[in-house]
């Protein structure tokens, strides 16, 4: 079986969970099944993800994936949607009953991956974690701001095993990264959503939150560095030039219909590609080395905003709803296994 997911060369927490979860959830005969494709954890229902993947005469199973960053694959008529991330993705594919939740919630059934001190009432669970989106890491001072705020900085580009160790000591998670919240909710740790970068997808956050009957009310944080501000200003200009109607933070308050309309508009034709700025040379490189020396006030402002966010409203799905969704994911896994074994027996 080919498992489709995004492999960031630097690392990204949500995507890297595929490497931990599926080998433990799927038995060896299923992982070895020929002519089968599993679309796993992540915003993978994007036509670009399948450009180099041969799907001819293969059975494609979708289990917990979602849409967010590009138009849907053109030919999904024969795909088997066992579960998708939330109600927005389910509407896009025209299968409302496929809405379950993100398959990273299967961590709840994998005790070997969960730090032992996550047991309720365990000593040492006093840390507040702060995890930015991976797009907010570069050109920023978030480790320093988190330290000033009295929080533990967690880089989404670290290996997931290292991140999960920090979760074992956490009493709360403040996160811009959606899978920072998904894993916190899965491990029954309250979480607070924040938003810094205009590259964060409100659509995917709302999609996942809808699966657990939760709102998405992110707290806006200021950039922690002058270079970070410059980067976000550039991205915002390019996004507005593309004709998108969704504002950076305000989109969290839009109705589902408006988010669906924006998704269809944004990815109707050519898609906006926002690459990293070219590596500076000469005077620009010197300026980039000097500017961060004057970021003290920005770090203090970011730390203050972090402290205020951590004192605000936190979220955690209700136990009964969460257990229903995990049970539905387990049912989807069982369906996948039964289907592939039946096909193997008849061949």
C-alpha positions as CSV (number, residue, x, y, z in Angstrom):
1,X,0.0,0.0,0.0
2,X,1.2,3.5,-0.9
3,X,0.5,6.0,1.9
4,X,0.1,9.5,0.6
5,X,1.2,12.3,2.8
6,X,3.4,15.4,2.6
7,X,7.0,14.9,3.6
8,X,8.5,18.3,4.5
9,X,12.3,18.1,4.2
10,X,12.6,20.2,7.3
11,X,9.9,18.5,9.2
12,X,6.3,19.4,10.2
13,X,4.5,17.8,13.1
14,X,1.1,17.0,11.6
15,X,2.5,15.5,8.4
16,X,5.2,13.5,10.3
17,X,2.5,11.8,12.5
18,X,1.8,9.6,9.5
19,X,5.1,7.9,10.0
20,X,4.2,7.1,13.7
21,X,0.5,6.2,13.4
22,X,-0.1,4.1,10.3
23,X,2.6,1.4,11.0
24,X,0.8,0.8,14.4
25,X,-2.8,1.0,13.1
26,X,-2.5,-1.1,10.0
27,X,-1.4,-4.7,10.1
28,X,1.6,-5.9,7.9
29,X,-0.6,-7.6,5.3
30,X,-2.5,-4.4,4.7
31,X,0.6,-2.2,4.5
32,X,1.9,-4.7,1.9
33,X,-1.3,-4.8,-0.1
34,X,-0.7,-4.2,-3.8
35,X,-2.6,-1.6,-5.9
36,X,-3.9,0.2,-2.9
37,X,-3.4,3.9,-1.9
38,X,-4.2,5.4,1.5
39,X,-4.6,9.2,1.7
40,X,-3.6,9.9,5.3
41,X,-3.1,12.8,7.7
42,X,-3.0,16.3,6.3
43,X,-4.6,18.7,3.8
44,X,-4.0,16.1,1.1
45,X,-7.1,16.5,-1.1
46,X,-5.2,18.8,-3.4
47,X,-4.6,18.0,-7.1
48,X,-0.9,18.8,-6.8
49,X,-0.4,16.0,-4.3
50,X,-1.3,13.4,-6.9
51,X,0.6,14.7,-10.0
52,X,3.4,12.2,-9.7
53,X,1.3,9.4,-8.2
54,X,0.1,6.6,-10.5
55,X,-3.5,5.8,-9.5
56,X,-4.3,3.7,-12.6
57,X,-6.2,0.6,-11.6
58,X,-5.5,1.3,-7.9
59,X,-8.0,1.5,-5.1
60,X,-7.8,4.8,-3.3
61,X,-8.9,5.1,0.4
62,X,-9.3,8.4,2.1
63,X,-9.0,8.2,5.9
64,X,-9.1,11.5,7.8
65,X,-7.7,13.8,5.2
66,X,-8.9,17.3,4.4
67,X,-8.9,20.1,1.8
68,X,-7.3,23.5,2.3
69,X,-4.5,24.6,0.0
70,X,-5.5,23.7,-3.6
71,X,-8.4,22.6,-5.8
72,X,-9.6,19.0,-5.4
73,X,-8.1,16.2,-7.5
74,X,-10.0,16.0,-10.8
75,X,-11.0,12.3,-10.8
76,X,-12.2,11.0,-7.4
77,X,-15.3,9.1,-8.6
78,X,-13.9,5.7,-7.6
79,X,-12.2,6.8,-4.4
80,X,-13.5,5.4,-1.2
81,X,-14.0,8.1,1.4
82,X,-14.0,6.2,4.7
83,X,-13.6,9.5,6.6
84,X,-12.6,13.1,6.0
85,X,-11.4,15.7,8.4
86,X,-14.6,17.7,8.8
87,X,-17.8,19.1,7.5
88,X,-16.3,21.6,5.1
89,X,-14.3,19.0,3.3
90,X,-17.3,16.7,3.3
91,X,-19.3,19.4,1.6
92,X,-16.6,20.0,-1.0
93,X,-16.6,16.3,-2.1
94,X,-20.4,16.1,-1.9
95,X,-20.4,13.4,0.8
96,X,-21.6,15.0,4.1
97,X,-21.8,11.6,5.8
98,X,-18.0,11.2,5.4
99,X,-17.3,13.9,8.0
100,X,-15.6,12.2,11.0
101,X,-12.4,14.0,12.2
102,X,-8.7,14.2,11.6
103,X,-7.1,10.7,11.8
104,X,-4.4,12.0,14.1
105,X,-7.0,11.4,16.8
106,X,-6.1,7.7,16.5
107,X,-3.3,8.6,18.9
108,X,-5.9,8.0,21.5
109,X,-5.7,4.3,20.8
110,X,-1.9,4.1,20.7
111,X,-0.7,4.1,24.3
112,X,2.9,3.3,23.3
113,X,3.1,6.8,21.7
114,X,1.6,8.7,24.6
115,X,4.0,9.9,27.3
116,X,3.3,8.0,30.5
117,X,2.9,11.2,32.7
118,X,-0.2,12.2,30.6
119,X,-2.3,10.1,33.0
120,X,-4.8,12.3,34.7
121,X,-3.4,13.9,37.8
122,X,0.2,12.9,37.1
123,X,2.8,15.1,38.7
124,X,4.9,17.4,36.6
125,X,2.2,18.5,34.2
126,X,2.5,22.2,34.7
127,X,4.0,23.6,31.5
128,X,2.2,25.8,29.0
129,X,3.4,24.9,25.5
130,X,3.5,27.4,22.6
131,X,3.7,26.0,19.1
132,X,3.6,28.3,16.1
133,X,2.7,27.3,12.6
134,X,5.7,26.1,10.6
135,X,5.3,29.1,8.4
136,X,5.8,31.4,11.4
137,X,9.2,29.9,12.5
138,X,11.5,31.7,10.1
139,X,12.5,35.3,10.6
140,X,10.9,35.3,14.0
141,X,11.8,35.6,17.7
142,X,9.1,33.3,19.0
143,X,11.5,31.1,21.2
144,X,12.5,34.3,23.0
145,X,9.0,35.6,23.2
146,X,7.7,32.3,24.6
147,X,10.5,32.3,27.2
148,X,9.6,35.8,28.3
149,X,6.0,34.7,28.6
150,X,6.9,31.8,30.8
151,X,6.0,29.2,28.2
152,X,7.8,26.3,26.7
153,X,8.5,26.8,23.0
154,X,7.8,23.8,20.8
155,X,9.0,23.9,17.2
156,X,6.6,22.1,14.8
157,X,9.6,21.1,12.8
158,X,11.0,18.9,15.6
159,X,10.6,15.1,15.4
160,X,7.1,14.2,16.7
161,X,8.5,11.9,19.4
162,X,10.3,15.0,20.9
163,X,7.1,17.1,20.7
164,X,5.0,14.3,22.3
165,X,7.5,14.3,25.2
166,X,6.7,18.0,25.8
167,X,3.0,17.2,25.7
168,X,3.6,14.8,28.6
169,X,4.5,17.7,30.8
170,X,1.8,20.1,29.5
171,X,-1.3,21.5,31.2
172,X,-2.2,23.7,28.3
173,X,-1.2,24.2,24.6
174,X,-1.2,27.6,22.9
175,X,-0.9,26.8,19.2
176,X,-1.1,28.3,15.8
177,X,-0.4,24.8,14.2
178,X,-3.7,22.9,13.8
179,X,-2.1,19.6,14.7
180,X,-0.8,21.2,17.8
181,X,-4.5,21.5,18.8
182,X,-5.6,18.2,17.4
183,X,-3.0,16.3,19.5
184,X,-3.7,18.4,22.6
185,X,-7.4,17.6,22.2
186,X,-6.6,13.9,21.6
187,X,-4.5,13.8,24.8
188,X,-7.2,15.7,26.7
189,X,-5.1,18.8,27.2
190,X,-6.9,22.2,26.9
191,X,-5.7,24.3,24.0
192,X,-5.9,27.9,22.8
193,X,-5.8,28.7,19.1
194,X,-3.7,31.8,18.0
195,X,-3.0,33.2,14.6
196,X,0.2,35.0,13.5
197,X,0.9,34.3,9.8
198,X,-1.6,35.1,7.0
199,X,-0.6,31.7,5.6
200,X,-2.5,29.9,8.2
201,X,-5.7,28.3,6.7
202,X,-8.8,29.3,8.5
203,X,-10.7,26.8,6.2
204,X,-8.8,23.8,7.6
205,X,-9.1,24.9,11.2
206,X,-12.8,25.4,10.9
207,X,-13.1,22.1,9.0
208,X,-11.5,20.2,11.9
209,X,-13.2,22.1,14.7
210,X,-16.5,21.4,13.1
211,X,-15.9,17.7,13.4
212,X,-15.9,18.0,17.2
213,X,-18.7,20.6,17.5
214,X,-16.1,23.3,18.5
215,X,-15.8,26.9,17.4
216,X,-12.6,28.3,16.0
217,X,-11.9,31.6,17.8
218,X,-8.2,32.3,17.3
219,X,-6.4,35.1,19.2
220,X,-4.4,37.4,17.0
221,X,-0.7,37.7,18.0
222,X,1.6,40.4,16.7
223,X,4.8,39.4,14.8
224,X,7.8,39.0,17.0
225,X,10.3,40.5,14.6
226,X,10.7,43.3,12.0
227,X,11.6,40.7,9.4
228,X,8.6,38.7,10.3
229,X,6.4,41.8,9.8
230,X,7.9,42.4,6.4
231,X,7.3,38.8,5.3
232,X,3.6,38.9,6.4
233,X,3.0,42.2,4.7
234,X,4.3,40.8,1.4
235,X,2.1,37.7,1.7
236,X,-0.9,39.8,2.5
237,X,-0.4,41.9,-0.6
238,X,0.0,38.9,-2.8
239,X,-3.1,37.2,-1.4
240,X,-5.2,40.3,-1.9
241,X,-3.9,40.6,-5.4
242,X,-5.2,37.1,-6.1
243,X,-8.8,38.2,-5.4
244,X,-9.3,36.2,-2.2
245,X,-12.2,37.6,-0.2
246,X,-11.0,36.0,3.1
247,X,-9.3,38.3,5.5
248,X,-6.4,37.0,7.7
249,X,-8.2,36.9,11.2
250,X,-11.7,38.0,10.2
251,X,-12.2,34.8,8.2
252,X,-12.7,32.9,11.4
253,X,-16.1,34.6,11.8
254,X,-17.3,33.8,8.3
255,X,-20.2,31.4,7.7
256,X,-19.4,28.0,6.2
257,X,-21.0,29.0,2.9
258,X,-18.6,31.9,2.6
259,X,-15.6,29.7,3.3
260,X,-16.7,27.2,0.7
261,X,-17.3,30.0,-1.8
262,X,-13.9,31.5,-1.1
263,X,-12.2,28.1,-1.5
264,X,-13.9,27.6,-4.9
265,X,-13.0,31.1,-6.0
266,X,-9.4,30.9,-4.8
267,X,-8.7,27.6,-6.5
268,X,-10.9,27.9,-9.6
269,X,-8.0,28.5,-12.0
270,X,-4.3,29.3,-11.5
271,X,-3.4,29.1,-7.9
272,X,-1.3,31.7,-6.0
273,X,2.2,30.4,-5.2
274,X,3.9,32.3,-2.4
275,X,7.5,31.2,-2.3
276,X,10.1,32.2,0.1
277,X,11.9,35.4,-0.7
278,X,15.2,35.0,-2.6
279,X,18.3,34.7,-0.4
280,X,19.6,38.3,0.0
281,X,23.0,39.4,-1.0
282,X,25.3,42.2,-0.2
283,X,23.7,45.1,1.7
284,X,20.4,43.2,2.0
285,X,22.1,40.3,3.8
286,X,23.9,42.8,6.1
287,X,20.5,44.5,6.9
288,X,18.9,41.1,7.7
289,X,21.8,40.5,10.2
290,X,21.4,43.9,11.8
291,X,17.6,44.4,12.0
292,X,17.0,41.6,14.5
293,X,19.3,43.4,17.0
294,X,16.5,46.0,17.4
295,X,13.6,43.6,18.0
296,X,13.5,43.9,21.8
297,X,10.3,45.9,21.9
298,X,8.6,43.5,19.4
299,X,9.6,40.5,21.5
300,X,8.2,42.1,24.6
301,X,4.9,42.9,22.8
302,X,4.7,39.3,21.5
303,X,5.4,37.9,25.0
304,X,2.7,40.1,26.5
305,X,0.2,39.0,23.8
306,X,1.1,35.4,24.5
307,X,0.5,35.8,28.2
308,X,-2.9,37.4,27.5
309,X,-3.8,34.6,25.1
310,X,-3.0,31.9,27.7
311,X,-5.2,33.7,30.3
312,X,-8.2,33.6,27.9
313,X,-10.7,31.1,26.6
314,X,-9.4,27.5,26.2
315,X,-11.0,24.7,24.4
316,X,-11.4,20.9,24.7
317,X,-14.0,18.7,23.0
318,X,-16.5,16.9,25.1
319,X,-15.5,13.4,26.1
320,X,-18.5,11.8,24.6
321,X,-18.2,13.5,21.2
322,X,-14.5,12.8,21.1
323,X,-15.0,9.1,21.8
324,X,-17.7,8.9,19.1
325,X,-15.3,10.3,16.5
326,X,-12.4,8.1,17.5
327,X,-14.8,5.1,17.3
328,X,-15.8,6.2,13.8
329,X,-12.2,6.4,12.8
330,X,-11.6,2.9,14.2
331,X,-14.6,1.7,12.1
332,X,-13.1,3.3,9.0
333,X,-9.8,1.5,9.7
334,X,-11.7,-1.8,10.1
335,X,-13.6,-1.2,6.8
336,X,-10.3,-0.6,5.1
337,X,-8.7,-3.8,6.5
338,X,-11.8,-5.9,5.7
339,X,-12.1,-4.6,2.1
340,X,-8.4,-5.2,1.3
341,X,-8.5,-8.7,2.8
342,X,-11.6,-9.6,0.9
343,X,-10.0,-8.4,-2.3
344,X,-6.9,-10.4,-1.6
345,X,-8.9,-13.5,-0.9
346,X,-10.8,-13.2,-4.2
347,X,-7.8,-12.6,-6.3
